[in-house]
Each structure stands twice: as structure tokens, then as C-alpha cells.
Amino acid sequence: MLKLALFLHIISAIFWVGGMLFLVAVVAPYLKSLPNPEDRAKIYQVVGKQYRFWGWVAIITLLVSGPAILYFLYGIPPIGMVSPSLHSTGFGRTLAIKLSLVLLIVLSSLLHDFWIGPKARNSAKLSSIARIFGRANLLLALLIVLFAVFLRAGGI
């Protein structure tokens, strides 16, 4: 069960973070080269909606597989993630930071994907805010990956 949880967690993280990197590094620069702003907006909406579905599949998979990995690899049950004795260790502090970043990115993604993003197609201001949220989410995702590495190395 551990190997399946690890596989699903890693594949989902690759898809989610890789998808965000692709959108920021490839799709957005390409769209800037298009002369018609309406075409840019339409393409970004189509690509964004398609990615949004699979991105949320990845997020949900990460949210299920993460606690499974903690349990099968480290013996930490879901309720144990809030244990004060766990958070007195470097591993526990690192886990707390990572979980805080996860909570922040899930909330930010919900706001971006289901409120700001859909309204952005009709507003230049909201479109700019959506871009900021998207880039901030990428930064948060990369920080989560960094703290995952720290966790595997025993904590900070």
C-alpha cells in the first residue's frame, strides 16, 4: 500500500507542479505573442478549464495519498499530525510548515479556479489578479516540494 501511495503522490505532484510550470513558462509566453487579445483570452480559458479539472484530480490524490504515506512510512496516523510531541521535532516542524503551505495553496487554488478565474475573462483587473494568484500558487507548490525533500531528509 505504501508503494501505491508513494507512486500516486509523486505522479500527482509531477502533474500538478509540472502543469503550472508549463502554463507559466510555455503557454503564457506563447499567448503574449498573439496579436488579438480576445484570442489570447479564449485560448487561456480553454487551456485553464482543461487543466483545472486534472489539477483538482491531482490535488485530491495528493490530499489522500499524503496522510497514507505518513501512516505507512512513519507510523503517523492522521490525528497524529496535530500532536504537540510531533511538532517538537525537526521532522514535525517541517511537516507543519508543509501542511500549512498545502492548506494555503488549496485555499488559494479554490479562490483562483472558481471565483477569480471565471470572472477574469470580463475584467482586465481580475485577469491581472488571476495571473498573480497563478504565479503565487506556482511558488507555493515549489516550496511544498522543497519541504517534501526536507521531510524525506528528516526535517529542518
DRENTORKE-333291 format. One record per residue (C-alpha): residue number from 1; x, z, y; residue in one letter. Coordinates in steps of 0.2 Angstrom, whole numbers, plus 5000, padded with zeros to 4 digits. Layout:
N
@k = NUM, u = X, w = Z, v = Y, r = a
...
END
This chain:
156
@k = 1, u = 5000, w = 5000, v = 5000, r = m
@k = 2, u = 5015, w = 5004, v = 5012, r = l
@k = 3, u = 5022, w = 4986, v = 5010, r = k
@k = 4, u = 5005, w = 4978, v = 5013, r = l
@k = 5, u = 5003, w = 4989, v = 5029, r = a
@k = 6, u = 5020, w = 4985, v = 5035, r = l
@k = 7, u = 5018, w = 4966, v = 5032, r = f
@k = 8, u = 5001, w = 4966, v = 5041, r = l
@k = 9, u = 5008, w = 4977, v = 5055, r = h
@k = 10, u = 5024, w = 4966, v = 5058, r = i
@k = 11, u = 5014, w = 4949, v = 5056, r = i
@k = 12, u = 5001, w = 4955, v = 5069, r = s
@k = 13, u = 5014, w = 4961, v = 5081, r = a
@k = 14, u = 5023, w = 4945, v = 5080, r = i
@k = 15, u = 5007, w = 4935, v = 5083, r = f
@k = 16, u = 5001, w = 4946, v = 5097, r = w
@k = 17, u = 5018, w = 4948, v = 5107, r = v
@k = 18, u = 5023, w = 4930, v = 5102, r = g
@k = 19, u = 5007, w = 4923, v = 5109, r = g
@k = 20, u = 5009, w = 4932, v = 5125, r = m
@k = 21, u = 5026, w = 4926, v = 5127, r = l
@k = 22, u = 5020, w = 4908, v = 5123, r = f
@k = 23, u = 5007, w = 4909, v = 5136, r = l
@k = 24, u = 5018, w = 4916, v = 5150, r = v
@k = 25, u = 5034, w = 4906, v = 5145, r = a
@k = 26, u = 5026, w = 4889, v = 5140, r = v
@k = 27, u = 5008, w = 4887, v = 5144, r = v
@k = 28, u = 5008, w = 4894, v = 5162, r = a
@k = 29, u = 5023, w = 4884, v = 5167, r = p
@k = 30, u = 5016, w = 4868, v = 5160, r = y
@k = 31, u = 4999, w = 4871, v = 5168, r = l
@k = 32, u = 5008, w = 4873, v = 5185, r = k
@k = 33, u = 5014, w = 4855, v = 5183, r = s
@k = 34, u = 4996, w = 4848, v = 5183, r = l
@k = 35, u = 4991, w = 4842, v = 5200, r = p
@k = 36, u = 4972, w = 4846, v = 5198, r = n
@k = 37, u = 4968, w = 4865, v = 5199, r = p
@k = 38, u = 4952, w = 4863, v = 5190, r = e
@k = 39, u = 4961, w = 4855, v = 5175, r = d
@k = 40, u = 4973, w = 4870, v = 5175, r = r
@k = 41, u = 4959, w = 4882, v = 5176, r = a
@k = 42, u = 4949, w = 4873, v = 5162, r = k
@k = 43, u = 4964, w = 4872, v = 5150, r = i
@k = 44, u = 4969, w = 4890, v = 5153, r = y
@k = 45, u = 4951, w = 4896, v = 5150, r = q
@k = 46, u = 4950, w = 4886, v = 5133, r = v
@k = 47, u = 4968, w = 4892, v = 5128, r = v
@k = 48, u = 4964, w = 4910, v = 5133, r = g
@k = 49, u = 4947, w = 4911, v = 5124, r = k
@k = 50, u = 4955, w = 4905, v = 5108, r = q
@k = 51, u = 4970, w = 4917, v = 5109, r = y
@k = 52, u = 4959, w = 4931, v = 5114, r = r
@k = 53, u = 4949, w = 4931, v = 5098, r = f
@k = 54, u = 4965, w = 4930, v = 5087, r = w
@k = 55, u = 4974, w = 4943, v = 5099, r = g
@k = 56, u = 4960, w = 4955, v = 5096, r = w
@k = 57, u = 4961, w = 4952, v = 5077, r = v
@k = 58, u = 4979, w = 4957, v = 5078, r = a
@k = 59, u = 4976, w = 4972, v = 5089, r = i
@k = 60, u = 4963, w = 4979, v = 5077, r = i
@k = 61, u = 4975, w = 4976, v = 5062, r = t
@k = 62, u = 4989, w = 4985, v = 5072, r = l
@k = 63, u = 4977, w = 4999, v = 5075, r = l
@k = 64, u = 4973, w = 5001, v = 5057, r = v
@k = 65, u = 4990, w = 4997, v = 5049, r = s
@k = 66, u = 5000, w = 5009, v = 5061, r = g
@k = 67, u = 4992, w = 5025, v = 5055, r = p
@k = 68, u = 4993, w = 5019, v = 5037, r = a
@k = 69, u = 5012, w = 5016, v = 5040, r = i
@k = 70, u = 5014, w = 5034, v = 5047, r = l
@k = 71, u = 5005, w = 5041, v = 5032, r = y
@k = 72, u = 5013, w = 5031, v = 5018, r = f
@k = 73, u = 5031, w = 5031, v = 5026, r = l
@k = 74, u = 5032, w = 5048, v = 5035, r = y
@k = 75, u = 5018, w = 5058, v = 5027, r = g
@k = 76, u = 5009, w = 5060, v = 5044, r = i
@k = 77, u = 4990, w = 5059, v = 5042, r = p
@k = 78, u = 4980, w = 5053, v = 5057, r = p
@k = 79, u = 4976, w = 5070, v = 5063, r = i
@k = 80, u = 4994, w = 5075, v = 5062, r = g
@k = 81, u = 4998, w = 5063, v = 5076, r = m
@k = 82, u = 4992, w = 5076, v = 5089, r = v
@k = 83, u = 5001, w = 5090, v = 5081, r = s
@k = 84, u = 5012, w = 5100, v = 5093, r = p
@k = 85, u = 5025, w = 5103, v = 5080, r = s
@k = 86, u = 5027, w = 5084, v = 5078, r = l
@k = 87, u = 5029, w = 5082, v = 5096, r = h
@k = 88, u = 5043, w = 5094, v = 5097, r = s
@k = 89, u = 5055, w = 5082, v = 5088, r = t
@k = 90, u = 5063, w = 5066, v = 5095, r = g
@k = 91, u = 5053, w = 5056, v = 5082, r = f
@k = 92, u = 5037, w = 5065, v = 5088, r = g
@k = 93, u = 5040, w = 5062, v = 5107, r = r
@k = 94, u = 5044, w = 5044, v = 5103, r = t
@k = 95, u = 5028, w = 5042, v = 5094, r = l
@k = 96, u = 5019, w = 5050, v = 5108, r = a
@k = 97, u = 5026, w = 5038, v = 5121, r = i
@k = 98, u = 5022, w = 5023, v = 5109, r = k
@k = 99, u = 5004, w = 5029, v = 5106, r = l
@k = 100, u = 5002, w = 5031, v = 5125, r = s
@k = 101, u = 5008, w = 5014, v = 5128, r = l
@k = 102, u = 4996, w = 5007, v = 5114, r = v
@k = 103, u = 4982, w = 5016, v = 5122, r = l
@k = 104, u = 4986, w = 5009, v = 5139, r = l
@k = 105, u = 4988, w = 4991, v = 5133, r = i
@k = 106, u = 4972, w = 4992, v = 5123, r = v
@k = 107, u = 4963, w = 4998, v = 5139, r = l
@k = 108, u = 4971, w = 4985, v = 5150, r = s
@k = 109, u = 4968, w = 4971, v = 5137, r = s
@k = 110, u = 4950, w = 4976, v = 5137, r = l
@k = 111, u = 4949, w = 4975, v = 5156, r = l
@k = 112, u = 4959, w = 4959, v = 5157, r = h
@k = 113, u = 4950, w = 4950, v = 5142, r = d
@k = 114, u = 4932, w = 4955, v = 5145, r = f
@k = 115, u = 4930, w = 4959, v = 5164, r = w
@k = 116, u = 4944, w = 4951, v = 5175, r = i
@k = 117, u = 4947, w = 4936, v = 5165, r = g
@k = 118, u = 4930, w = 4929, v = 5163, r = p
@k = 119, u = 4927, w = 4932, v = 5182, r = k
@k = 120, u = 4944, w = 4924, v = 5187, r = a
@k = 121, u = 4938, w = 4906, v = 5184, r = r
@k = 122, u = 4927, w = 4908, v = 5200, r = n
@k = 123, u = 4939, w = 4918, v = 5211, r = s
@k = 124, u = 4957, w = 4915, v = 5216, r = a
@k = 125, u = 4959, w = 4933, v = 5220, r = k
@k = 126, u = 4954, w = 4938, v = 5202, r = l
@k = 127, u = 4964, w = 4924, v = 5195, r = s
@k = 128, u = 4979, w = 4932, v = 5203, r = s
@k = 129, u = 4975, w = 4949, v = 5197, r = i
@k = 130, u = 4972, w = 4942, v = 5179, r = a
@k = 131, u = 4989, w = 4935, v = 5179, r = r
@k = 132, u = 4997, w = 4951, v = 5185, r = i
@k = 133, u = 4987, w = 4960, v = 5170, r = f
@k = 134, u = 4993, w = 4947, v = 5158, r = g
@k = 135, u = 5011, w = 4949, v = 5163, r = r
@k = 136, u = 5010, w = 4968, v = 5164, r = a
@k = 137, u = 5002, w = 4968, v = 5146, r = n
@k = 138, u = 5017, w = 4957, v = 5140, r = l
@k = 139, u = 5029, w = 4970, v = 5147, r = l
@k = 140, u = 5019, w = 4985, v = 5139, r = l
@k = 141, u = 5019, w = 4975, v = 5122, r = a
@k = 142, u = 5038, w = 4973, v = 5124, r = l
@k = 143, u = 5040, w = 4992, v = 5127, r = l
@k = 144, u = 5029, w = 4996, v = 5112, r = i
@k = 145, u = 5041, w = 4985, v = 5101, r = v
@k = 146, u = 5056, w = 4994, v = 5109, r = l
@k = 147, u = 5048, w = 5011, v = 5105, r = f
@k = 148, u = 5044, w = 5005, v = 5087, r = a
@k = 149, u = 5063, w = 5001, v = 5085, r = v
@k = 150, u = 5067, w = 5019, v = 5092, r = f
@k = 151, u = 5054, w = 5026, v = 5079, r = l
@k = 152, u = 5062, w = 5017, v = 5065, r = r
@k = 153, u = 5079, w = 5024, v = 5070, r = a
@k = 154, u = 5072, w = 5042, v = 5070, r = g
@k = 155, u = 5067, w = 5044, v = 5088, r = g
@k = 156, u = 5074, w = 5046, v = 5105, r = i
END
